[in-house]
Amino acid sequence: MITYAPEVEHSLISLQDRFVWETVAHETYERGPRWYAIMGVVSLFLLAYAIWNENFLFAFIILLVDLILILGYKHESPPMLVQVGDHGVVVDGHLHLYQDLEHFAILYQPPYVKALYITKKEGIAPRIRLLLEDQDPVAIRAHLAQFLEENTALSSEPTSDILARLMRV
C-alpha cells in the first residue's frame, strides 16, 4: 500500500471524477412497534437461555446488542461522497487506489439491492459496500473492469446483508 503526501493525495482525489454520487454509509429501515415486540421476545428468550446455562458473557452481549439497537434507532446514516476515476475509488474522502484493491462485484436486483462491492487486497480488511443509488451499473462495471478483476462468484447478496435487511438493523 503506497502512501502519498497529503497534497498529492488531495490532488489524486480531485481527479477521480468519472462517476461521482452521494450515498449513505448504510441503509436505515423503519422499525415499528411490531418489530420492537418481536425483537424484545427474542432478546428475552436468549437472555433466559444464557442465564439458564450460566453463560453470563452471552447474557451481557445480548444486553449490549439490545442497547445498541435501541440507541441506534434515531441515528441517521450520514451521507458520503463516492468517486470512481482512473486511479481508484474515493469513499468519503479516503482514496483506495486500484493497485490496493483485489476485485469488485456489482449486484443489481432492484428494488432490493443496487450495490457495488469492492474487496481490498488486505486479508483482514472488510469488503466495501457502496449503494449505487441512480448510477448506471453497466457503465460502472465497464469502467472498473479496465482496472480490476470482476468477482463473478459474488452473484447474490451476502448473507449478512440479507439478514441485516430482513432484521432491519
Steps between C-alpha positions, in 0.01 A plus 500: 500500500652825385456815708523844348558844640170669594525745207554220248220291646265799493579564133450129420162508677390803300590319174270206573195643324387242243204399720400713799197450723384544853371207698455393861745289698227248578130470439261594777171322539176600665441303819146488625356377830465149357875485429582604857255245641651215297857602580408540867362146517806361321732692734317381810513142376875524429562671833308229689690232309834663586414525870365144508832377355695730734659665197516852638727629225234409243236670715716812517546496121122470449446802726765698311343417164158605632644829623672566166180428306296731722753784495564464128132536411505875447849505353483595133775374275717795395532568127830418339650593166614223267736571211618248243777605267802384305728452802266357762186531705446775756257424780418795721839660446705179534689403185518131410742456209426221254836338579379457861169343395451137410167480318150642471145376453184683409171359621205663332167346589263795550327585727680278753866550423690750286853481636865504404723270707874560501751268668839626614816295463554517876366173638339639812347813346121487472333504163392850395128521420383806307137556413469592132193722541412618145836421339526293183636160611600401147717808452662461842565129433662580164720766659611290798568196279786696341683509833367219720391141464127446538399255772248283315470269801307773682179455303261557787491730797715385795306330779597770750340769281184293449467442876560868574225597256257238632572585863498874422829571673 
